[in-house]
Amino acid sequence: MYVTISDFIKEWNKEAILTQNVLDGLTDDSLKQQVYPEGRTLGRIAWHFTTNIPDYLAHFGLQIKQIENAENVPNTAKEIAETFKSLSINASKVIVEQWTDESLKQIQQAFGRQESNATILMGLIKHIVHHRGQITVLMRQAGIKPFGVYGPPKEDWAHLGVENPPL
């Protein structure tokens, strides 16, 4: 749990870098990859959690510029990655400017429950991490080696001197 805004910003920035690395590995063709025919595309998932950042923060009382036409998924991986970078940087700035350490203790209604603002911010990170995991699976299905988020992808184990990586 975050006790200070600084605690949150440190984790937010660390997770944003990891997410940026994943998004930077996407190709335009990979954006069309789906889990199943009626399912969301990789591009739709990436755009969803990207554009959700300002929506989520605004929903919980922060003043932040929304994305116009957020329902329209860009055709290029570069646009999604650049938008994520811009929004994640702006989110840090907005939170630092508008909330204090005391704001983290405040309780509000969130998803049918009473939650502290600290828990709400943790939920934003968890939402992105959840979808980032989906994207790495879809990248693999699209023939792209995913970035090693919390550990190396299978291709990089040999570089670490490990012949048979753990399952």
C-alpha positions in Angstrom: 0.0 0.0 0.0 1.2 3.5 -0.7 1.7 5.8 2.3 3.1 8.7 0.3 2.6 10.0 -3.2 6.3 9.5 -3.7 5.8 5.7 -3.0 3.2 5.5 -5.7 5.2 7.6 -8.2 8.2 5.3 -7.8 6.1 2.2 -8.5 4.1 3.9 -11.3 7.3 5.0 -13.1 8.9 1.6 -12.7 5.8 -0.2 -14.1 5.4 2.5 -16.8 8.9 1.7 -18.1 8.2 -2.0 -18.2 4.9 -1.4 -20.0 6.7 1.0 -22.4 9.2 -1.7 -23.2 6.5 -4.1 -24.1 4.6 -1.6 -26.2 7.8 -0.6 -28.0 8.1 -4.2 -29.1 4.8 -4.2 -31.0 4.5 -4.1 -34.7 1.7 -2.7 -36.8 0.7 -6.3 -37.9 0.7 -7.6 -34.3 -2.0 -5.1 -33.4 -4.5 -7.4 -35.3 -3.6 -10.5 -33.2 -6.6 -12.0 -31.4 -7.0 -14.7 -28.8 -10.1 -16.0 -30.6 -12.1 -14.7 -33.6 -14.7 -12.6 -31.5 -12.1 -11.4 -29.0 -10.3 -8.1 -28.6 -7.2 -7.5 -30.7 -3.9 -6.9 -29.2 -4.2 -3.3 -30.4 -7.6 -2.9 -28.8 -6.2 -4.2 -25.5 -3.2 -1.9 -25.6 -5.3 1.1 -26.5 -7.9 0.3 -23.8 -5.4 0.4 -20.9 -3.6 3.4 -22.4 -6.7 5.6 -22.8 -8.1 4.3 -19.6 -5.4 6.1 -17.6 -7.0 9.6 -17.8 -10.5 8.2 -17.7 -9.7 6.3 -14.5 -8.0 9.3 -12.8 -10.8 11.7 -13.8 -13.4 9.3 -12.4 -11.7 9.5 -9.0 -11.5 13.3 -8.9 -8.3 14.3 -10.7 -8.4 17.0 -13.3 -6.8 15.5 -16.4 -7.2 15.9 -20.1 -9.2 13.1 -21.7 -8.4 11.4 -25.0 -10.8 12.4 -27.8 -12.1 9.5 -29.9 -10.6 6.9 -27.5 -12.8 4.3 -29.1 -10.8 4.5 -32.3 -7.7 2.2 -32.1 -4.7 3.6 -34.0 -3.4 1.7 -36.9 0.2 2.0 -35.8 2.0 0.5 -32.8 4.1 3.6 -32.6 1.1 5.8 -32.0 -0.1 3.6 -29.2 3.4 3.5 -27.6 3.8 7.2 -27.9 0.4 7.9 -26.4 1.1 5.6 -23.5 4.4 7.4 -22.8 2.8 10.8 -22.9 -0.2 9.8 -20.7 1.9 7.9 -18.1 4.1 11.0 -17.7 1.2 13.3 -17.5 -0.6 11.0 -14.9 2.5 11.3 -12.6 2.5 15.0 -12.9 -1.3 15.4 -12.3 -1.2 13.1 -9.2 1.8 15.0 -7.7 0.1 18.3 -8.4 -3.4 17.5 -7.2 -3.1 15.0 -4.4 -1.1 14.9 -1.2 0.0 12.1 1.1 -3.2 12.8 3.1 -5.3 12.4 -0.1 -4.2 8.7 -0.2 -6.1 8.1 3.0 -9.3 9.5 1.7 -12.1 6.9 1.0 -14.4 7.0 -2.0 -16.7 4.7 -3.7 -14.8 2.5 -6.2 -16.3 -0.4 -8.1 -19.1 -1.0 -5.6 -16.7 -0.8 -2.6 -15.4 1.9 -0.3 -11.7 2.2 -1.1 -8.9 4.5 -0.1 -7.3 6.6 -2.9 -4.1 4.6 -2.3 -6.0 1.4 -3.1 -7.6 3.1 -6.1 -4.1 4.0 -7.5 -2.9 0.5 -6.9 -5.9 -0.7 -8.9 -4.8 1.4 -11.9 -1.4 -0.2 -11.9 -2.9 -3.7 -11.5 -5.2 -3.0 -14.4 -2.3 -2.1 -16.7 -0.2 -5.1 -15.5 -3.2 -7.4 -16.1 -3.5 -6.3 -19.7 0.2 -6.1 -20.2 0.3 -9.8 -19.5 -2.4 -10.5 -22.1 -0.3 -8.5 -24.6 2.8 -10.5 -24.0 0.9 -13.7 -24.8 -0.6 -12.2 -27.9 2.9 -11.0 -29.0 4.1 -14.6 -28.7 1.2 -15.7 -30.8 2.0 -13.0 -33.4 5.5 -14.3 -33.7 7.2 -11.5 -31.7 9.6 -12.2 -28.8 8.1 -10.3 -25.8 10.2 -8.0 -23.6 11.1 -9.8 -20.3 9.0 -7.9 -17.8 9.8 -9.5 -14.5 12.3 -12.0 -15.9 13.7 -13.0 -19.2 11.7 -14.5 -22.1 12.7 -18.1 -23.0 15.1 -16.9 -25.7 17.2 -15.0 -23.3 17.8 -17.8 -20.7 20.7 -19.2 -22.8 22.5 -15.8 -22.6 22.3 -16.2 -18.8 24.0 -19.6 -19.0 20.8 -21.6 -18.4 20.3 -24.5 -20.8 16.9 -25.6 -19.5 14.9 -22.7 -18.1 12.6 -23.3 -15.2 8.9 -23.9 -16.1 
